[in-house]
Amino acid sequence: MELPPGVKFRPNDTEIVLYYLLNKVQGNPIFEDSMNVIADCDVFGDPSTWMKIFQETHMDRVYFYTKLKKKNKHVERSTHSARSQKDEELYDNSKTIHYGSKRSFSFVAKNGFNDHE
């Protein structure tokens, strides 16, 4: 997950939903180098998987493709070390077309990145 020096990956919400995520779920091609910065990762499974990515990249923000897991009739949205911070509906510039929703999480290990319980 590396970018060339001086290059920052900071897509806006529209780009994330309508380009990266939509193309991913539809099986359409995505800019090849983006696969180096958006990893497929089960953030609801073993926390050492995504913690390793933070440790290796030293980035303050990392993007993942992950599949939601169903628990009974509900979608499981909790992880070992995650706290949901906010939900936000995403609209086009005219504020009339709803094209997605965003949920932000903070991943905080109880004892830092060395916590594997």
Backbone bond lengths (Angstrom), bond angles and torsions (degrees), N, CA, C in turn:
res aa  C-N    CA-C-N  psi(-1)  N-CA   C-N-CA  omega(-1)  CA-C   N-CA-C  phi
1 M - - - 1.450 - - 1.516 110.15 -
2 E 1.307 116.46 67.73 1.452 119.14 -179.17 1.510 111.19 -124.35
3 L 1.311 115.06 145.47 1.457 123.00 173.32 1.516 107.59 -113.68
4 P 1.318 117.51 157.13 1.462 119.01 176.28 1.528 110.62 -61.28
5 P 1.314 118.13 152.23 1.465 120.80 179.01 1.525 110.62 -53.93
6 G 1.323 116.00 136.39 1.459 121.71 178.40 1.515 114.43 88.27
7 V 1.329 117.93 -11.18 1.457 121.04 -179.66 1.525 108.52 -97.20
8 K 1.331 116.47 130.41 1.461 121.75 179.31 1.518 108.64 -117.99
9 F 1.313 116.84 139.42 1.455 122.43 177.79 1.519 107.79 -100.24
10 R 1.311 116.65 101.33 1.464 122.53 -179.08 1.527 109.71 -135.37
11 P 1.345 117.65 67.26 1.462 119.26 179.63 1.529 110.49 -68.39
12 N 1.336 115.53 148.04 1.461 118.27 175.64 1.530 108.85 -82.56
13 D 1.323 116.83 173.97 1.466 121.10 -176.13 1.522 112.12 -59.21
14 T 1.317 117.12 -41.86 1.460 121.33 179.88 1.520 110.71 -61.16
15 E 1.317 117.66 -45.40 1.465 121.65 179.60 1.528 111.39 -63.38
16 I 1.318 116.69 -40.61 1.461 120.02 180.00 1.524 110.81 -62.75
17 V 1.335 116.73 -49.26 1.465 120.24 -175.25 1.521 111.98 -75.76
18 L 1.334 117.23 -52.08 1.463 120.32 -170.73 1.525 113.70 -84.14
19 Y 1.314 118.50 -18.47 1.462 118.97 177.47 1.533 110.74 -106.34
20 Y 1.322 116.51 -66.95 1.464 119.68 -173.35 1.528 112.96 -67.22
21 L 1.330 117.24 -55.94 1.455 119.90 -174.65 1.528 112.31 -68.77
22 L 1.321 117.57 -46.85 1.464 120.16 -179.15 1.524 111.65 -60.78
23 N 1.325 117.42 -45.66 1.464 120.04 178.04 1.525 111.64 -64.84
24 K 1.313 117.53 -36.91 1.473 121.30 178.96 1.527 110.61 -62.16
25 V 1.349 117.54 -50.26 1.459 119.64 -175.95 1.525 111.85 -71.92
26 Q 1.334 118.08 -25.46 1.457 120.74 178.31 1.531 112.22 -87.49
27 G 1.324 116.73 -4.00 1.463 120.59 179.72 1.513 113.59 74.63
28 N 1.328 116.76 18.33 1.465 121.21 178.33 1.525 110.29 -82.94
29 P 1.333 116.81 156.47 1.470 118.89 178.86 1.530 111.76 -63.36
30 I 1.305 114.11 143.89 1.463 122.25 175.71 1.512 106.54 -121.37
31 F 1.316 116.41 146.38 1.460 120.86 177.91 1.528 109.03 -42.99
32 E 1.316 117.04 120.25 1.460 122.95 -170.42 1.524 113.37 -53.49
33 D 1.328 117.47 -41.54 1.458 119.45 -177.46 1.527 113.05 -69.34
34 S 1.349 117.53 -18.66 1.461 118.40 178.74 1.519 111.11 -66.83
35 M 1.320 117.58 -22.23 1.457 119.82 178.37 1.525 110.69 -67.22
36 N 1.312 116.56 -16.34 1.459 119.83 176.67 1.520 112.31 -80.80
37 V 1.336 118.21 -14.46 1.462 120.16 -176.88 1.519 113.83 -120.40
38 I 1.333 118.20 -12.92 1.461 121.62 172.78 1.520 106.51 -118.35
39 A 1.313 115.13 110.53 1.468 119.99 -175.26 1.520 111.12 -97.73
40 D 1.332 116.55 145.63 1.452 121.24 167.69 1.517 106.64 -76.69
41 C 1.331 116.09 123.04 1.458 118.95 -175.58 1.528 109.48 -154.27
42 D 1.305 117.37 134.14 1.461 121.74 175.37 1.523 107.98 -82.70
43 V 1.340 116.19 90.73 1.465 119.43 -178.19 1.524 112.13 -72.00
44 F 1.339 117.16 -11.74 1.456 120.83 179.05 1.524 112.12 -92.44
45 G 1.332 116.75 -3.55 1.459 121.30 -179.70 1.518 111.27 -99.09
46 D 1.296 115.51 -134.43 1.463 122.78 -177.51 1.530 110.38 -63.87
47 P 1.336 118.28 117.17 1.468 120.42 -177.14 1.525 113.90 -65.97
48 S 1.322 118.00 -19.87 1.470 118.84 -178.94 1.527 111.10 -65.83
49 T 1.351 117.11 -22.83 1.459 120.86 -179.92 1.521 110.88 -63.79
50 W 1.352 116.83 -53.80 1.466 118.02 -178.80 1.517 112.14 -78.93
51 M 1.329 117.86 -26.90 1.468 119.21 176.63 1.522 110.65 -63.96
52 K 1.322 116.43 -35.84 1.467 120.90 178.72 1.529 110.78 -61.93
53 I 1.321 116.37 -39.01 1.468 120.17 179.36 1.521 110.43 -64.16
54 F 1.338 118.06 -43.03 1.462 120.74 176.50 1.525 110.87 -61.86
55 Q 1.324 117.00 -43.27 1.463 120.89 -179.48 1.526 111.34 -62.41
56 E 1.330 116.79 -43.14 1.463 120.45 -176.33 1.521 113.07 -72.55
57 T 1.328 117.27 -34.81 1.466 120.16 -174.71 1.515 113.36 -91.90
58 H 1.318 117.95 -23.56 1.466 122.52 -175.94 1.526 111.39 57.94
59 M 1.340 116.63 26.89 1.453 121.13 179.73 1.522 109.49 -91.17
60 D 1.332 117.18 150.78 1.457 120.65 178.48 1.529 111.89 -89.22
61 R 1.337 117.33 -10.50 1.457 122.26 179.04 1.521 107.90 -143.32
62 V 1.322 115.44 129.13 1.460 120.76 -179.78 1.520 107.45 -131.95
63 Y 1.324 116.42 142.27 1.457 122.48 -179.90 1.521 109.51 -107.68
64 F 1.352 115.66 137.37 1.449 121.82 179.25 1.518 110.16 -129.85
65 Y 1.328 116.00 146.34 1.452 121.56 162.46 1.515 104.69 -93.61
66 T 1.323 117.12 128.14 1.463 120.20 177.19 1.520 108.97 -143.32
67 K 1.305 116.11 151.79 1.456 120.56 177.72 1.517 108.93 -94.26
68 L 1.328 115.37 136.79 1.450 119.82 175.31 1.519 108.88 -72.36
69 K 1.314 115.42 150.32 1.460 120.22 179.83 1.517 108.54 -115.19
70 K 1.323 115.21 134.26 1.458 119.90 179.08 1.515 110.32 -89.56
71 K 1.312 114.70 136.90 1.458 121.99 176.92 1.526 105.37 -127.92
72 N 1.319 115.40 108.94 1.465 121.79 -170.69 1.521 108.30 60.36
73 K 1.309 118.70 -123.83 1.464 121.37 179.80 1.521 112.14 -98.51
74 H 1.307 117.28 3.19 1.460 122.05 -176.09 1.522 110.93 -111.27
75 V 1.310 115.54 160.91 1.458 120.68 176.51 1.526 107.88 -92.10
76 E 1.316 116.20 128.92 1.465 122.52 178.74 1.516 108.65 -76.90
77 R 1.323 117.36 119.42 1.456 120.73 -178.97 1.523 111.94 -124.24
78 S 1.301 117.43 23.61 1.456 118.91 178.43 1.521 109.10 -114.18
79 T 1.301 114.65 151.98 1.448 120.79 177.86 1.521 108.66 -128.17
80 H 1.298 114.58 178.28 1.459 120.96 178.64 1.527 111.79 -56.86
81 S 1.315 116.72 -39.39 1.462 120.52 -171.62 1.525 113.09 -134.62
82 A 1.316 118.40 30.28 1.463 119.39 -175.41 1.511 111.65 -113.23
83 R 1.323 113.18 147.34 1.451 120.79 172.79 1.522 106.92 -126.78
84 S 1.327 115.91 128.65 1.451 120.06 175.80 1.525 107.43 -74.44
85 Q 1.319 116.71 133.14 1.448 119.26 -177.30 1.515 113.29 -104.73
86 K 1.339 117.58 -40.51 1.454 118.33 179.51 1.519 110.18 -166.09
87 D 1.331 113.88 154.39 1.453 121.85 172.82 1.516 107.13 -111.42
88 E 1.321 115.67 143.43 1.460 119.72 -179.17 1.525 108.71 -144.76
89 E 1.324 116.77 129.69 1.454 120.85 174.79 1.515 108.42 -83.67
90 L 1.332 116.37 141.24 1.453 121.61 -177.06 1.531 109.86 -108.11
91 Y 1.336 116.11 128.27 1.461 123.04 -179.20 1.522 109.84 -124.07
92 D 1.344 115.05 158.92 1.463 119.99 174.84 1.533 109.60 -68.86
93 N 1.328 116.94 178.06 1.464 121.36 -177.18 1.529 113.77 -59.88
94 S 1.329 116.78 -29.96 1.467 119.51 -179.92 1.534 111.59 -81.14
95 K 1.307 117.49 -4.70 1.471 124.19 -179.47 1.524 112.65 63.76
96 T 1.336 117.51 24.41 1.460 120.51 -179.30 1.521 113.34 -112.53
97 I 1.313 118.73 -26.87 1.464 121.23 -177.72 1.525 109.79 -107.34
98 H 1.332 114.70 115.42 1.463 120.97 178.02 1.525 107.88 -83.16
99 Y 1.329 118.22 118.32 1.464 120.36 -176.89 1.519 113.58 -113.77
100 G 1.302 118.24 -0.15 1.454 119.25 177.96 1.510 111.97 170.51
101 S 1.305 115.23 179.98 1.450 122.68 176.41 1.512 108.72 -137.06
102 K 1.300 114.88 154.98 1.461 119.96 -177.32 1.521 108.79 -132.27
103 R 1.315 115.32 135.97 1.454 120.81 173.66 1.522 107.27 -122.56
104 S 1.293 116.01 126.53 1.464 120.99 179.97 1.524 109.24 -98.29
105 F 1.320 115.08 142.35 1.458 121.89 178.01 1.516 109.35 -127.76
106 S 1.297 115.52 151.44 1.457 122.09 167.05 1.512 106.64 -113.02
107 F 1.309 116.84 127.60 1.455 121.44 178.34 1.521 107.63 -102.71
108 V 1.315 115.46 113.40 1.448 120.58 -176.59 1.518 108.76 -132.27
109 A 1.307 116.39 112.16 1.463 120.41 176.71 1.528 108.75 -73.11
110 K 1.312 116.31 144.17 1.469 120.67 -177.12 1.517 112.59 -56.46
111 N 1.328 116.82 -41.57 1.461 121.18 -178.07 1.523 111.43 -120.33
112 G 1.311 117.07 39.60 1.458 120.06 -178.62 1.509 110.60 80.16
113 F 1.322 117.66 -168.86 1.451 122.29 -175.63 1.514 113.65 -74.43
114 N 1.322 118.29 -4.22 1.458 119.99 178.78 1.513 111.48 -90.67
115 D 1.341 118.23 -4.33 1.459 122.66 -179.71 1.513 110.03 -78.95
116 H 1.332 118.01 118.05 1.466 122.08 -179.20 1.508 111.94 -121.89
117 E 1.330 118.87 22.76 1.467 120.73 -177.88 1.500 110.52 -76.14
